[in-house]
Amino acid sequence: MSQWEEILLDIDERLFPHFDLNVHERCLYYHLISQTHVRGRQEATIPLQVLVEALGFSAFTVRKAIRSLAKKGIIDLSQSRAGHFVRPKLPAELGLPERESTRIQSPNIDEIDFYTGRKYLTALITREGGKCFYCLRALSEESCELDHVVSQMSGGDNGYKNIVASCHSCNTRKQSIAADDFLRNLLRGGLLNDEEFSDRLDALEALQDGKLVPQVTFD
């Protein structure tokens, strides 16, 4: 973004709202900027009639607007026989608060609730490769359950390190059983082979270490 693009954004999103400028004040301010800073100078002497003709406002409206800008400290103003001597100030000179858009931040993923409302269901299924985190059975959004790796009764939270996509069967059978013990039950029951069991233990460790981060988008 160029310097003038930044300045214009600051004028529209910071200066105008902060000082609650009306349409006449805004038009006048832009005109004064175009006659000074845009032309590489800090100030200018402009006769009232020139401002009236340039803006298409009445002399009364121009006087009222220019005095209001001066009263609000947006311009330095004095008068002479030659006209209004003005030095319009740019946003950087006025100590304005930051633009709202620059302060908006995406939520911290560690603070997101991945359980309530199933809002991030798709992201969790995608992270799990479309399979149950425990038994590796294929999942769809309709058949998927969200499971707490560490149960809520044991202090487990709703963060991405503790919520996984699982099939209905695993969700029902696991309950408050420790995840690694549940995986051993699946191995003993023939629902996982040795290689799959080892892979699931590695995935469990990676999950709890925060290495399996779901890809989410924020509105």
Rosetta constraint file for C-alpha pairs under 8 A:
AtomPair CA 1 CA 5 HARMONIC 6.12 0.50
AtomPair CA 1 CA 6 HARMONIC 6.65 0.50
AtomPair CA 2 CA 6 HARMONIC 6.36 0.50
AtomPair CA 3 CA 7 HARMONIC 6.28 0.50
AtomPair CA 4 CA 8 HARMONIC 6.03 0.50
AtomPair CA 5 CA 9 HARMONIC 6.21 0.50
AtomPair CA 6 CA 10 HARMONIC 6.16 0.50
AtomPair CA 7 CA 11 HARMONIC 6.16 0.50
AtomPair CA 7 CA 90 HARMONIC 7.59 0.50
AtomPair CA 7 CA 91 HARMONIC 7.16 0.50
AtomPair CA 8 CA 12 HARMONIC 6.19 0.50
AtomPair CA 9 CA 13 HARMONIC 5.76 0.50
AtomPair CA 9 CA 14 HARMONIC 7.68 0.50
AtomPair CA 10 CA 14 HARMONIC 5.04 0.50
AtomPair CA 10 CA 15 HARMONIC 6.35 0.50
AtomPair CA 10 CA 91 HARMONIC 6.30 0.50
AtomPair CA 10 CA 99 HARMONIC 7.15 0.50
AtomPair CA 11 CA 15 HARMONIC 4.74 0.50
AtomPair CA 11 CA 16 HARMONIC 6.01 0.50
AtomPair CA 11 CA 90 HARMONIC 7.86 0.50
AtomPair CA 11 CA 91 HARMONIC 6.31 0.50
AtomPair CA 12 CA 16 HARMONIC 5.60 0.50
AtomPair CA 12 CA 17 HARMONIC 7.43 0.50
AtomPair CA 13 CA 17 HARMONIC 6.46 0.50
AtomPair CA 13 CA 99 HARMONIC 6.04 0.50
AtomPair CA 13 CA 100 HARMONIC 7.86 0.50
AtomPair CA 14 CA 18 HARMONIC 5.84 0.50
AtomPair CA 14 CA 91 HARMONIC 7.60 0.50
AtomPair CA 14 CA 96 HARMONIC 6.63 0.50
AtomPair CA 14 CA 97 HARMONIC 7.00 0.50
AtomPair CA 14 CA 98 HARMONIC 7.00 0.50
AtomPair CA 14 CA 99 HARMONIC 5.71 0.50
AtomPair CA 15 CA 19 HARMONIC 6.19 0.50
AtomPair CA 15 CA 91 HARMONIC 6.13 0.50
AtomPair CA 15 CA 96 HARMONIC 6.97 0.50
AtomPair CA 16 CA 20 HARMONIC 5.69 0.50
AtomPair CA 16 CA 21 HARMONIC 5.38 0.50
AtomPair CA 16 CA 26 HARMONIC 7.18 0.50
AtomPair CA 17 CA 21 HARMONIC 6.86 0.50
AtomPair CA 18 CA 96 HARMONIC 7.47 0.50
AtomPair CA 19 CA 72 HARMONIC 7.33 0.50
AtomPair CA 21 CA 25 HARMONIC 5.65 0.50
AtomPair CA 21 CA 26 HARMONIC 6.01 0.50
AtomPair CA 22 CA 26 HARMONIC 6.16 0.50
AtomPair CA 23 CA 27 HARMONIC 6.16 0.50
AtomPair CA 24 CA 28 HARMONIC 6.12 0.50
AtomPair CA 24 CA 61 HARMONIC 7.51 0.50
AtomPair CA 24 CA 62 HARMONIC 7.67 0.50
AtomPair CA 24 CA 65 HARMONIC 6.28 0.50
AtomPair CA 25 CA 29 HARMONIC 5.99 0.50
AtomPair CA 25 CA 65 HARMONIC 5.08 0.50
AtomPair CA 25 CA 66 HARMONIC 7.15 0.50
AtomPair CA 25 CA 68 HARMONIC 7.65 0.50
AtomPair CA 25 CA 69 HARMONIC 6.89 0.50
AtomPair CA 26 CA 30 HARMONIC 6.22 0.50
AtomPair CA 27 CA 31 HARMONIC 6.18 0.50
AtomPair CA 27 CA 55 HARMONIC 7.37 0.50
AtomPair CA 28 CA 32 HARMONIC 6.14 0.50
AtomPair CA 28 CA 55 HARMONIC 7.30 0.50
AtomPair CA 28 CA 62 HARMONIC 7.68 0.50
AtomPair CA 28 CA 65 HARMONIC 7.20 0.50
AtomPair CA 28 CA 66 HARMONIC 7.30 0.50
AtomPair CA 29 CA 33 HARMONIC 6.18 0.50
AtomPair CA 29 CA 69 HARMONIC 7.85 0.50
AtomPair CA 29 CA 88 HARMONIC 7.38 0.50
AtomPair CA 30 CA 34 HARMONIC 6.18 0.50
AtomPair CA 31 CA 35 HARMONIC 6.26 0.50
AtomPair CA 31 CA 55 HARMONIC 7.97 0.50
AtomPair CA 32 CA 36 HARMONIC 6.24 0.50
AtomPair CA 32 CA 86 HARMONIC 7.83 0.50
AtomPair CA 32 CA 88 HARMONIC 6.52 0.50
AtomPair CA 33 CA 37 HARMONIC 5.43 0.50
AtomPair CA 33 CA 38 HARMONIC 6.28 0.50
AtomPair CA 33 CA 88 HARMONIC 6.39 0.50
AtomPair CA 34 CA 38 HARMONIC 4.96 0.50
AtomPair CA 34 CA 39 HARMONIC 6.75 0.50
AtomPair CA 35 CA 39 HARMONIC 6.23 0.50
AtomPair CA 35 CA 44 HARMONIC 7.18 0.50
AtomPair CA 36 CA 40 HARMONIC 6.33 0.50
AtomPair CA 36 CA 41 HARMONIC 4.91 0.50
AtomPair CA 36 CA 42 HARMONIC 5.50 0.50
AtomPair CA 36 CA 43 HARMONIC 5.52 0.50
AtomPair CA 36 CA 44 HARMONIC 6.24 0.50
AtomPair CA 36 CA 87 HARMONIC 7.76 0.50
AtomPair CA 36 CA 88 HARMONIC 7.73 0.50
AtomPair CA 37 CA 41 HARMONIC 5.15 0.50
AtomPair CA 37 CA 42 HARMONIC 5.68 0.50
AtomPair CA 37 CA 43 HARMONIC 7.75 0.50
AtomPair CA 42 CA 87 HARMONIC 5.98 0.50
AtomPair CA 42 CA 88 HARMONIC 7.42 0.50
AtomPair CA 43 CA 85 HARMONIC 7.22 0.50
AtomPair CA 43 CA 86 HARMONIC 5.56 0.50
AtomPair CA 43 CA 87 HARMONIC 4.25 0.50
AtomPair CA 43 CA 88 HARMONIC 6.93 0.50
AtomPair CA 44 CA 85 HARMONIC 5.76 0.50
AtomPair CA 44 CA 86 HARMONIC 5.62 0.50
AtomPair CA 44 CA 87 HARMONIC 6.70 0.50
AtomPair CA 45 CA 82 HARMONIC 6.95 0.50
AtomPair CA 45 CA 83 HARMONIC 5.80 0.50
AtomPair CA 45 CA 84 HARMONIC 5.33 0.50
AtomPair CA 45 CA 85 HARMONIC 4.17 0.50
AtomPair CA 45 CA 86 HARMONIC 6.26 0.50
AtomPair CA 46 CA 50 HARMONIC 6.64 0.50
AtomPair CA 46 CA 51 HARMONIC 7.12 0.50
AtomPair CA 46 CA 82 HARMONIC 7.32 0.50
AtomPair CA 46 CA 83 HARMONIC 5.09 0.50
AtomPair CA 46 CA 84 HARMONIC 5.19 0.50
AtomPair CA 46 CA 85 HARMONIC 6.44 0.50
AtomPair CA 46 CA 86 HARMONIC 7.73 0.50
AtomPair CA 47 CA 51 HARMONIC 6.75 0.50
AtomPair CA 47 CA 82 HARMONIC 6.17 0.50
AtomPair CA 47 CA 83 HARMONIC 3.82 0.50
AtomPair CA 47 CA 84 HARMONIC 5.81 0.50
AtomPair CA 48 CA 52 HARMONIC 6.28 0.50
AtomPair CA 48 CA 59 HARMONIC 7.17 0.50
AtomPair CA 48 CA 62 HARMONIC 7.72 0.50
AtomPair CA 48 CA 63 HARMONIC 7.91 0.50
AtomPair CA 48 CA 83 HARMONIC 6.08 0.50
AtomPair CA 48 CA 84 HARMONIC 6.75 0.50
AtomPair CA 49 CA 53 HARMONIC 6.17 0.50
AtomPair CA 49 CA 59 HARMONIC 7.35 0.50
AtomPair CA 50 CA 54 HARMONIC 6.05 0.50
AtomPair CA 51 CA 55 HARMONIC 5.98 0.50
AtomPair CA 51 CA 62 HARMONIC 7.18 0.50
AtomPair CA 52 CA 56 HARMONIC 5.54 0.50
AtomPair CA 52 CA 57 HARMONIC 5.40 0.50
AtomPair CA 52 CA 58 HARMONIC 6.11 0.50
AtomPair CA 52 CA 59 HARMONIC 5.89 0.50
AtomPair CA 52 CA 62 HARMONIC 6.59 0.50
AtomPair CA 53 CA 57 HARMONIC 7.40 0.50
AtomPair CA 57 CA 61 HARMONIC 6.10 0.50
AtomPair CA 57 CA 62 HARMONIC 6.37 0.50
AtomPair CA 58 CA 62 HARMONIC 6.33 0.50
AtomPair CA 59 CA 63 HARMONIC 6.12 0.50
AtomPair CA 60 CA 64 HARMONIC 6.15 0.50
AtomPair CA 61 CA 65 HARMONIC 6.07 0.50
AtomPair CA 62 CA 66 HARMONIC 6.06 0.50
AtomPair CA 63 CA 67 HARMONIC 6.09 0.50
AtomPair CA 64 CA 68 HARMONIC 6.15 0.50
AtomPair CA 65 CA 69 HARMONIC 6.26 0.50
AtomPair CA 66 CA 70 HARMONIC 6.29 0.50
AtomPair CA 67 CA 71 HARMONIC 6.07 0.50
AtomPair CA 68 CA 72 HARMONIC 6.16 0.50
AtomPair CA 69 CA 73 HARMONIC 6.34 0.50
AtomPair CA 69 CA 74 HARMONIC 5.31 0.50
AtomPair CA 69 CA 75 HARMONIC 5.89 0.50
AtomPair CA 70 CA 74 HARMONIC 5.84 0.50
AtomPair CA 70 CA 75 HARMONIC 4.96 0.50
AtomPair CA 70 CA 76 HARMONIC 5.87 0.50
AtomPair CA 70 CA 77 HARMONIC 6.02 0.50
AtomPair CA 74 CA 88 HARMONIC 6.30 0.50
AtomPair CA 74 CA 89 HARMONIC 5.63 0.50
AtomPair CA 74 CA 94 HARMONIC 7.50 0.50
AtomPair CA 75 CA 86 HARMONIC 6.51 0.50
AtomPair CA 75 CA 87 HARMONIC 5.45 0.50
AtomPair CA 75 CA 88 HARMONIC 4.19 0.50
AtomPair CA 75 CA 89 HARMONIC 5.53 0.50
AtomPair CA 76 CA 86 HARMONIC 5.57 0.50
AtomPair CA 76 CA 87 HARMONIC 4.97 0.50
AtomPair CA 76 CA 88 HARMONIC 6.36 0.50
AtomPair CA 76 CA 89 HARMONIC 7.79 0.50
AtomPair CA 77 CA 84 HARMONIC 6.91 0.50
AtomPair CA 77 CA 85 HARMONIC 5.71 0.50
AtomPair CA 77 CA 86 HARMONIC 4.74 0.50
AtomPair CA 77 CA 87 HARMONIC 6.67 0.50
AtomPair CA 78 CA 84 HARMONIC 6.03 0.50
AtomPair CA 78 CA 85 HARMONIC 5.14 0.50
AtomPair CA 78 CA 86 HARMONIC 6.69 0.50
AtomPair CA 79 CA 83 HARMONIC 5.93 0.50
AtomPair CA 79 CA 84 HARMONIC 4.64 0.50
AtomPair CA 79 CA 85 HARMONIC 5.66 0.50
AtomPair CA 80 CA 84 HARMONIC 6.40 0.50
AtomPair CA 80 CA 85 HARMONIC 7.17 0.50
AtomPair CA 89 CA 93 HARMONIC 6.14 0.50
AtomPair CA 89 CA 94 HARMONIC 7.23 0.50
AtomPair CA 90 CA 94 HARMONIC 7.09 0.50
AtomPair CA 91 CA 95 HARMONIC 7.29 0.50
AtomPair CA 91 CA 96 HARMONIC 6.79 0.50
AtomPair CA 92 CA 96 HARMONIC 7.38 0.50
AtomPair CA 98 CA 102 HARMONIC 6.82 0.50
AtomPair CA 98 CA 103 HARMONIC 7.16 0.50
AtomPair CA 99 CA 103 HARMONIC 6.84 0.50
AtomPair CA 100 CA 104 HARMONIC 6.52 0.50
AtomPair CA 106 CA 218 HARMONIC 6.63 0.50
AtomPair CA 107 CA 111 HARMONIC 7.19 0.50
AtomPair CA 107 CA 112 HARMONIC 7.17 0.50
AtomPair CA 107 CA 218 HARMONIC 7.85 0.50
AtomPair CA 108 CA 112 HARMONIC 6.83 0.50
AtomPair CA 109 CA 160 HARMONIC 7.88 0.50
AtomPair CA 110 CA 159 HARMONIC 6.37 0.50
AtomPair CA 110 CA 160 HARMONIC 7.27 0.50
AtomPair CA 111 CA 159 HARMONIC 6.93 0.50
AtomPair CA 112 CA 158 HARMONIC 7.75 0.50
AtomPair CA 112 CA 159 HARMONIC 6.20 0.50
AtomPair CA 112 CA 160 HARMONIC 7.71 0.50
AtomPair CA 113 CA 158 HARMONIC 5.17 0.50
AtomPair CA 113 CA 159 HARMONIC 5.62 0.50
AtomPair CA 113 CA 160 HARMONIC 7.79 0.50
AtomPair CA 114 CA 118 HARMONIC 6.86 0.50
AtomPair CA 114 CA 119 HARMONIC 7.05 0.50
AtomPair CA 114 CA 120 HARMONIC 5.88 0.50
AtomPair CA 114 CA 121 HARMONIC 7.70 0.50
AtomPair CA 114 CA 158 HARMONIC 5.58 0.50
AtomPair CA 114 CA 159 HARMONIC 5.71 0.50
AtomPair CA 114 CA 160 HARMONIC 6.07 0.50
AtomPair CA 114 CA 163 HARMONIC 6.59 0.50
AtomPair CA 115 CA 119 HARMONIC 7.66 0.50
AtomPair CA 115 CA 120 HARMONIC 7.79 0.50
AtomPair CA 115 CA 146 HARMONIC 6.58 0.50
AtomPair CA 115 CA 158 HARMONIC 5.46 0.50
AtomPair CA 115 CA 159 HARMONIC 7.70 0.50
AtomPair CA 115 CA 163 HARMONIC 6.71 0.50
AtomPair CA 116 CA 158 HARMONIC 7.78 0.50
AtomPair CA 118 CA 146 HARMONIC 7.72 0.50
AtomPair CA 120 CA 124 HARMONIC 6.40 0.50
AtomPair CA 120 CA 216 HARMONIC 7.26 0.50
AtomPair CA 121 CA 125 HARMONIC 6.22 0.50
AtomPair CA 121 CA 141 HARMONIC 7.23 0.50
AtomPair CA 121 CA 146 HARMONIC 7.77 0.50
AtomPair CA 121 CA 165 HARMONIC 7.52 0.50
AtomPair CA 122 CA 126 HARMONIC 6.08 0.50
AtomPair CA 122 CA 141 HARMONIC 7.06 0.50
AtomPair CA 123 CA 127 HARMONIC 6.15 0.50
AtomPair CA 123 CA 214 HARMONIC 5.63 0.50
AtomPair CA 123 CA 215 HARMONIC 5.94 0.50
AtomPair CA 123 CA 216 HARMONIC 6.10 0.50
AtomPair CA 124 CA 128 HARMONIC 6.24 0.50
AtomPair CA 124 CA 164 HARMONIC 6.49 0.50
AtomPair CA 124 CA 165 HARMONIC 5.92 0.50
AtomPair CA 124 CA 214 HARMONIC 5.98 0.50
AtomPair CA 125 CA 129 HARMONIC 6.31 0.50
AtomPair CA 125 CA 130 HARMONIC 5.09 0.50
AtomPair CA 125 CA 131 HARMONIC 6.99 0.50
AtomPair CA 125 CA 139 HARMONIC 7.45 0.50
AtomPair CA 125 CA 140 HARMONIC 7.85 0.50
AtomPair CA 125 CA 141 HARMONIC 7.75 0.50
AtomPair CA 125 CA 165 HARMONIC 5.68 0.50
AtomPair CA 126 CA 130 HARMONIC 5.60 0.50
AtomPair CA 126 CA 214 HARMONIC 7.69 0.50
AtomPair CA 127 CA 212 HARMONIC 7.28 0.50
AtomPair CA 127 CA 213 HARMONIC 7.55 0.50
AtomPair CA 127 CA 214 HARMONIC 5.55 0.50
AtomPair CA 127 CA 215 HARMONIC 7.60 0.50
AtomPair CA 128 CA 132 HARMONIC 6.88 0.50
AtomPair CA 128 CA 133 HARMONIC 6.02 0.50
AtomPair CA 128 CA 164 HARMONIC 7.75 0.50
AtomPair CA 128 CA 165 HARMONIC 6.87 0.50
AtomPair CA 130 CA 138 HARMONIC 5.96 0.50
AtomPair CA 130 CA 139 HARMONIC 5.42 0.50
AtomPair CA 130 CA 140 HARMONIC 7.12 0.50
AtomPair CA 131 CA 135 HARMONIC 7.93 0.50
AtomPair CA 131 CA 136 HARMONIC 4.83 0.50
AtomPair CA 131 CA 137 HARMONIC 5.23 0.50
AtomPair CA 131 CA 138 HARMONIC 4.39 0.50
AtomPair CA 131 CA 139 HARMONIC 5.10 0.50
AtomPair CA 131 CA 165 HARMONIC 7.71 0.50
AtomPair CA 131 CA 166 HARMONIC 7.38 0.50
AtomPair CA 132 CA 136 HARMONIC 4.52 0.50
AtomPair CA 132 CA 137 HARMONIC 5.16 0.50
AtomPair CA 132 CA 138 HARMONIC 6.34 0.50
AtomPair CA 132 CA 139 HARMONIC 6.24 0.50
AtomPair CA 132 CA 144 HARMONIC 7.97 0.50
AtomPair CA 132 CA 165 HARMONIC 5.87 0.50
AtomPair CA 132 CA 166 HARMONIC 4.18 0.50
AtomPair CA 132 CA 167 HARMONIC 5.40 0.50
AtomPair CA 133 CA 164 HARMONIC 6.34 0.50
AtomPair CA 133 CA 165 HARMONIC 5.95 0.50
AtomPair CA 133 CA 166 HARMONIC 5.45 0.50
AtomPair CA 133 CA 200 HARMONIC 7.58 0.50
AtomPair CA 134 CA 166 HARMONIC 6.66 0.50
AtomPair CA 134 CA 170 HARMONIC 7.03 0.50
AtomPair CA 134 CA 183 HARMONIC 6.57 0.50
AtomPair CA 134 CA 200 HARMONIC 6.77 0.50
AtomPair CA 135 CA 170 HARMONIC 7.36 0.50
AtomPair CA 135 CA 183 HARMONIC 7.89 0.50
AtomPair CA 135 CA 186 HARMONIC 7.06 0.50
AtomPair CA 135 CA 191 HARMONIC 6.40 0.50
AtomPair CA 135 CA 192 HARMONIC 6.39 0.50
AtomPair CA 137 CA 167 HARMONIC 7.00 0.50
AtomPair CA 139 CA 143 HARMONIC 6.09 0.50
AtomPair CA 139 CA 144 HARMONIC 5.82 0.50
AtomPair CA 139 CA 166 HARMONIC 7.60 0.50
AtomPair CA 139 CA 167 HARMONIC 6.65 0.50
AtomPair CA 140 CA 144 HARMONIC 5.82 0.50
AtomPair CA 143 CA 167 HARMONIC 6.56 0.50
AtomPair CA 143 CA 168 HARMONIC 6.83 0.50
AtomPair CA 144 CA 165 HARMONIC 6.30 0.50
AtomPair CA 144 CA 166 HARMONIC 5.83 0.50
AtomPair CA 144 CA 167 HARMONIC 5.31 0.50
AtomPair CA 144 CA 168 HARMONIC 6.53 0.50
AtomPair CA 145 CA 165 HARMONIC 5.90 0.50
AtomPair CA 145 CA 166 HARMONIC 5.27 0.50
AtomPair CA 145 CA 167 HARMONIC 5.79 0.50
AtomPair CA 145 CA 168 HARMONIC 5.78 0.50
AtomPair CA 145 CA 171 HARMONIC 6.66 0.50
AtomPair CA 146 CA 163 HARMONIC 6.41 0.50
AtomPair CA 146 CA 164 HARMONIC 5.73 0.50
AtomPair CA 146 CA 165 HARMONIC 4.95 0.50
AtomPair CA 146 CA 166 HARMONIC 6.05 0.50
AtomPair CA 146 CA 171 HARMONIC 7.59 0.50
AtomPair CA 147 CA 163 HARMONIC 5.53 0.50
AtomPair CA 147 CA 164 HARMONIC 5.37 0.50
AtomPair CA 147 CA 165 HARMONIC 6.33 0.50
AtomPair CA 147 CA 166 HARMONIC 6.34 0.50
AtomPair CA 147 CA 171 HARMONIC 6.02 0.50
AtomPair CA 148 CA 152 HARMONIC 6.98 0.50
AtomPair CA 148 CA 156 HARMONIC 6.73 0.50
AtomPair CA 148 CA 157 HARMONIC 7.58 0.50
AtomPair CA 148 CA 158 HARMONIC 7.34 0.50
AtomPair CA 148 CA 162 HARMONIC 5.57 0.50
AtomPair CA 148 CA 163 HARMONIC 4.88 0.50
AtomPair CA 148 CA 164 HARMONIC 6.68 0.50
AtomPair CA 149 CA 156 HARMONIC 7.41 0.50
AtomPair CA 149 CA 162 HARMONIC 5.13 0.50
AtomPair CA 149 CA 163 HARMONIC 6.16 0.50
AtomPair CA 149 CA 164 HARMONIC 6.99 0.50
AtomPair CA 149 CA 178 HARMONIC 7.44 0.50
AtomPair CA 149 CA 179 HARMONIC 5.85 0.50
AtomPair CA 150 CA 154 HARMONIC 6.40 0.50
AtomPair CA 150 CA 155 HARMONIC 7.06 0.50
AtomPair CA 150 CA 156 HARMONIC 4.71 0.50
AtomPair CA 150 CA 157 HARMONIC 7.77 0.50
AtomPair CA 150 CA 162 HARMONIC 6.39 0.50
AtomPair CA 150 CA 176 HARMONIC 7.39 0.50
AtomPair CA 150 CA 178 HARMONIC 6.71 0.50
AtomPair CA 150 CA 179 HARMONIC 7.11 0.50
AtomPair CA 151 CA 155 HARMONIC 6.52 0.50
AtomPair CA 151 CA 156 HARMONIC 5.11 0.50
AtomPair CA 151 CA 175 HARMONIC 7.26 0.50
AtomPair CA 151 CA 176 HARMONIC 5.35 0.50
AtomPair CA 151 CA 177 HARMONIC 7.96 0.50
AtomPair CA 152 CA 156 HARMONIC 4.52 0.50
AtomPair CA 152 CA 157 HARMONIC 6.44 0.50
AtomPair CA 153 CA 176 HARMONIC 7.45 0.50
AtomPair CA 154 CA 176 HARMONIC 7.68 0.50
AtomPair CA 156 CA 162 HARMONIC 6.78 0.50
AtomPair CA 157 CA 162 HARMONIC 6.47 0.50
AtomPair CA 158 CA 162 HARMONIC 6.30 0.50
AtomPair CA 158 CA 163 HARMONIC 6.05 0.50
AtomPair CA 159 CA 163 HARMONIC 6.19 0.50
AtomPair CA 160 CA 164 HARMONIC 7.54 0.50
AtomPair CA 160 CA 210 HARMONIC 7.89 0.50
AtomPair CA 160 CA 213 HARMONIC 6.89 0.50
AtomPair CA 160 CA 214 HARMONIC 7.28 0.50
AtomPair CA 161 CA 207 HARMONIC 5.34 0.50
AtomPair CA 161 CA 208 HARMONIC 5.12 0.50
AtomPair CA 161 CA 209 HARMONIC 7.37 0.50
AtomPair CA 161 CA 210 HARMONIC 5.69 0.50
AtomPair CA 161 CA 212 HARMONIC 7.47 0.50
AtomPair CA 161 CA 213 HARMONIC 7.85 0.50
AtomPair CA 162 CA 207 HARMONIC 7.44 0.50
AtomPair CA 162 CA 208 HARMONIC 6.88 0.50
AtomPair CA 166 CA 170 HARMONIC 6.40 0.50
AtomPair CA 166 CA 171 HARMONIC 6.23 0.50
AtomPair CA 167 CA 171 HARMONIC 6.21 0.50
AtomPair CA 168 CA 172 HARMONIC 6.07 0.50
AtomPair CA 169 CA 173 HARMONIC 6.11 0.50
AtomPair CA 170 CA 174 HARMONIC 5.70 0.50
AtomPair CA 171 CA 175 HARMONIC 6.63 0.50
AtomPair CA 174 CA 178 HARMONIC 7.97 0.50
AtomPair CA 174 CA 179 HARMONIC 7.73 0.50
AtomPair CA 174 CA 182 HARMONIC 6.26 0.50
AtomPair CA 177 CA 181 HARMONIC 6.69 0.50
AtomPair CA 177 CA 182 HARMONIC 6.11 0.50
AtomPair CA 178 CA 182 HARMONIC 6.16 0.50
AtomPair CA 179 CA 183 HARMONIC 6.23 0.50
AtomPair CA 179 CA 204 HARMONIC 7.87 0.50
AtomPair CA 180 CA 184 HARMONIC 6.42 0.50
AtomPair CA 180 CA 201 HARMONIC 6.77 0.50
AtomPair CA 180 CA 204 HARMONIC 7.79 0.50
AtomPair CA 181 CA 185 HARMONIC 6.35 0.50
AtomPair CA 182 CA 186 HARMONIC 6.40 0.50
AtomPair CA 183 CA 187 HARMONIC 6.30 0.50
AtomPair CA 183 CA 197 HARMONIC 6.75 0.50
AtomPair CA 183 CA 200 HARMONIC 7.47 0.50
AtomPair CA 183 CA 201 HARMONIC 7.70 0.50
AtomPair CA 184 CA 188 HARMONIC 6.15 0.50
AtomPair CA 184 CA 197 HARMONIC 7.48 0.50
AtomPair CA 185 CA 189 HARMONIC 6.03 0.50
AtomPair CA 186 CA 190 HARMONIC 6.22 0.50
AtomPair CA 186 CA 191 HARMONIC 5.05 0.50
AtomPair CA 186 CA 192 HARMONIC 5.73 0.50
AtomPair CA 187 CA 191 HARMONIC 5.81 0.50
AtomPair CA 187 CA 192 HARMONIC 4.69 0.50
AtomPair CA 187 CA 193 HARMONIC 6.07 0.50
AtomPair CA 187 CA 194 HARMONIC 7.13 0.50
AtomPair CA 187 CA 197 HARMONIC 6.43 0.50
AtomPair CA 188 CA 192 HARMONIC 7.94 0.50
AtomPair CA 192 CA 196 HARMONIC 5.61 0.50
AtomPair CA 192 CA 197 HARMONIC 5.77 0.50
AtomPair CA 193 CA 197 HARMONIC 5.99 0.50
AtomPair CA 194 CA 198 HARMONIC 6.25 0.50
AtomPair CA 195 CA 199 HARMONIC 6.20 0.50
AtomPair CA 196 CA 200 HARMONIC 6.10 0.50
AtomPair CA 197 CA 201 HARMONIC 6.29 0.50
AtomPair CA 198 CA 202 HARMONIC 6.33 0.50
AtomPair CA 199 CA 203 HARMONIC 6.19 0.50
AtomPair CA 200 CA 204 HARMONIC 6.03 0.50
AtomPair CA 201 CA 205 HARMONIC 6.29 0.50
AtomPair CA 202 CA 206 HARMONIC 6.17 0.50
AtomPair CA 203 CA 207 HARMONIC 5.95 0.50
AtomPair CA 204 CA 208 HARMONIC 6.29 0.50
AtomPair CA 205 CA 209 HARMONIC 6.13 0.50
AtomPair CA 206 CA 210 HARMONIC 6.33 0.50
AtomPair CA 206 CA 211 HARMONIC 5.13 0.50
AtomPair CA 206 CA 212 HARMONIC 6.20 0.50
AtomPair CA 207 CA 211 HARMONIC 5.70 0.50
AtomPair CA 207 CA 212 HARMONIC 5.09 0.50
AtomPair CA 207 CA 213 HARMONIC 7.95 0.50
